[in-house]
Amino acid sequence: MRSVMAVTFTPHGRLSYVDPGPFEVRVGDHVLVPTESGPEVAQCVWAPEEVAGLERADLPVCLGLADAEDLARDAINRKRRAEVRVVANRLVRRHKLPMKLVGVDWLDQSDEVDREAVIYFTAPGRVDFRILVSDLARTLNARIDLRQVGTRDAARLIGGVGHCGRDLCCASFKTELEPVTLRLARDQHLSPNPLAISGACGKLMCCLKYEHPLYVEFTRDAPAIGSTVLTEEGEARVIGHSVPTDSVVLRMSESGEVAPCTRADSCAARAAYEAAETKGRRPRRRRIKNVGEDS
């Protein structure tokens, strides 16, 4: 077991997981987290708790609670990042470069020599930004690092809301961007229409990747579509699957009635179970059986 907490460097930003070390941290506390550019201020959004299986995970260790000086430095850096974005956008328009800024980092080690602005941008192709770098360095009096990123990384930096109405996975909790293929959409019986299965970045939605094992398990255990199963009301044919509700859709052979049933129960057994619940007794629950399956 290892103690882990979640922090975010920006309000409602992507979560980063940190080892709290010997410090007692509560939700809302500001802590110092080691980064490539030095200690940065982050806010705890998930209190430390013991998590199994992370004994060997390479997690940064909290450096302690942030004091007033750290918070003041962080506020100055936030303001400076906003100023860098304004200046960079103005110079991009002036030079008419085909690029779009998506993120800015300001690294200030309290020394004018060590100041550096890291600017992330997207572009349809290669961009000659040598003149832009020169103008930025002269205007900001700092080293300039321009980094071109792809559309998925841009969505992570910008953030937004997905089709499900929740914050983008890549901008909230996902730490790695895994490859997503069209085969995953076919396995989940989704429309191949790119507009229906693409995320805010224009690529296939990341949720197709980590939801795929649920569909594989369901398909392995549930009766196949078109197969005939036995229920307490007689034979029925499976006409559909509903993985989110863990159920199959049956059409009764005699009555033609269509109803969803869980993988474990037949329609009649489910109705009998719910009726018995109101009377305070529970009947024996039966599962759907394929025709020809031994009792």
N, C-alpha and C positions, 0 to 999 in steps of 0.2 A: 504494500500500500504506500502511496506517495501523495502528499498534500499538493493540491493544484488550485490555482485561482485564475479567473479570467479578467483581463483588463482591456481597456480601449484607449487609444491615443487621441481620438477625436470623438466628440459626442455622437452617439449612435453609429460609431464606426465599426470596423471589423474587429472581432475579438482576437486577442492574443493570450496564450496560456503561459502562466508564469509560476515558478515554484516560490511560495511566500517566504521560504527560509525560516529563520527564527522569529520573524515579526508577526504580530497580531494585527491583521488587516480586516476591516469591515467594508461592506458595500458603501461606496461613495468616497472612500479614502483615496487620496492621491499618493502614489508611490513612485519610486525611481526604478526604472527598468533598463538594464544594459542593452544597448544597440550598437550597430557598427560604427555610428558616429559619436558614441558616448552615452552616458545616462540620460534618459528622457523621462518626462513626467507623464504618467498614465493614471487613469481612474479605474478603481476596482468596481466591476459590475457583477461579479459572481464571487461570493465569499469563499475562502479556502475550505476545501473538504478533501477527505481521503478518497483516492481513486485507485482501483486495482489495475495492474497491467502496465503502469507507467514508470516502473522502477528504473528502466534503462533509457527512458525518453530523454532526449537532449533539450531540456527546458531551461530558459534563462532564470537565474535566481534573483529575486527581488533584493534591491540594495537598501531598502528602508523606506520610511515614510518621507514624503516631500515636505520641506520646510518652506517658510515664507519666501526665502531667496530663490528657491527652485521654482516656486509658482510664479514669481515675478519674471524670472528669466523665460519661463514657458509662455507667459502672456506676451512678452516682447517678441518672441520668435513667431507666435501666431500672427501678430500684427505685421511683422516683417514679411511673412509668407503672402499675406494679402497684398501688400505693396508690390512684391515681386511679380505676382500674377498680373496686376494692372499694368506694370511697366512692360512685361513680356508680351502681353496681348497687344499693346499699343505698337510695339516695335514689329511684331509679326504682321500687323496690318500695314504698317508703313512700308515694309519690304515686300509685301504681297506674296508671302510664302504660303504654300498649300499645306498648312499644318494646323492642328487644333490642340491647345494646351488642356491637359486633363488633371494635372497635379503638380504641386510645388512643395519642395522640402527646403528649409532654411537651416543650415548648420552653422552655429555661431559658438565658438569656444572662447568668447570674451577677448578675442584678439583679432584685430582687423586682418592680420595675415592669414588667419585660419577660417575666415568666413567663406562659405560656399553655398551657392544656390543650385539645387538639383531640380530640373524642370522636365516633366514627363509630357510627351505629346504623341499624337497619332497623326499619320499621314498616309495617303494612298501609295506612296512609293518613297524612294530615297529623296532627301531634301538637302540642298546645299545651304547650311545655316552658318557658314563661317563668318559672314558679315554680321549676322544676328548675334553670335556669341561675343564678337568684339564690342558691339554696341551695348550689350547687356553688362559685360564686365566693366566697361567704362562708366555706365550709368549707376550700377549698383555697388561699384567698388568692391567686388568679390569675385571669386572664381566661379565659373559657370560650367555646369555639367548638364548637357541636353541628352535625354534618353528617349528613344522612340519605343513605344510599346504597342502591343497588339490590341484588338478590340476587346478581348476578354479581360486583359489586365486593365484596360481603360474603364470598363464597367466596374471592376473592383475598386478602382480609385475614386470614381465619381459617385458610385452608389445609386440606389433607385429602388423601385418596387417592381416585382415580377408579376406574372400572370395570376399567381395565387393570391395576390394582395399583400404579401409579406415582403420584407426587405430582401434584396438580392442575397442569395446564399454566399456568393463569392465576396460580398461586401460586409457580411455579418459574421459567419462562423467558419466557413471553409478556409482551411489553411493552404491547400494545394489544389491546383486546377488540373483535373484529370481529363484525358482524352475521351470524347463522347462520339459514338458512331451511330449511323442510321439503323444498324442492326438492333440496337437497344430499343429504338422506337417501334420497330416491327415486332419485337418480342412482347412489347406492352400493348400491342394492337392499337397503336396511335396512328392518326392520319399522317401520311408522308408529306403533307403540305408544310413547307418550311415556315410559313407564317404562324402555324399552330404549335410547332414544337421548337421554335427558336426563342432565345431569351433576349434581354435588352441589348446584348452585345452583338446580336445577329447570328450567333453560333447556336448549335443545339444546346438545349437547357441542361445545366449540370445535374439537375435532379433526376434525369433519366439514368444517370450512372449509379447513384447510390440507392435508387428505388428498384433497380433491376433485379437484385437477388430476391426481393419479395415476390416478384412475378414468376421467377424461375421456381421457387419453392411452391407457390400456389399451383402452377401448371403441373408440377410433378405429383402433387397429392390430390388435386381435384379431378372429378370425372371430366373426360374430354367433351368438347362441344360436339353434339350430334350423337353421343352415346345414350343408351337407355338405362335408367336407374329404377330401383324399386323404392316406393314410399308406402306408408300405411294406407294411402288412398289408391294405390295401384301403381302401374308403370307410368313413367314420365320421361320425357326427352330433355336433355340439357341443351338449351338454346343460347346460353350466354354465361360469361364469367364477370364477376365484379370483385376485383382484387381489393380495392379500398375497404369494402364492407365484408371481405372474407366470405363471400357467398356465391352461389351459382343460381342461374335463372332456369326454372323448369317449366315445361308445358305438359300438363296432365294429359295422358292419352285418351281418357274417357270423356272428361268434361271440356278439355281444351283450355282450361284455366291456366294463366301464366302467373307465377309468383316466385319471388326470390327466396332462397333457402340457404342457410349456412352450410358449410362443407360437412359439418358434423351431424346435422339434423335434417330430417325430411320435413316437408311442409306440415303434414298432419301432426308429426311429433312436436314440432315447435308450437302449433296451436294448442295441443293438449297440455304442453308444459306451461304455457302462459295462463291457460284456464285454471290449471291446478294451483298455480301460484296464488291466485286470488282466493282459493279455498283453503290455503295453508298446507297443501300436500304436493309432493313432487313426484310425477311419474318417471318411469325409467326412460331415459332419452335414447333414441335410436339414431343411427347414422344412415346416410344414403348408401345404398349398396348397388353396385353394377349388376345388371342382369347376368346370371350365371355364376355370381360370386357365392362362395360357400358361406353359410350362416355361422 
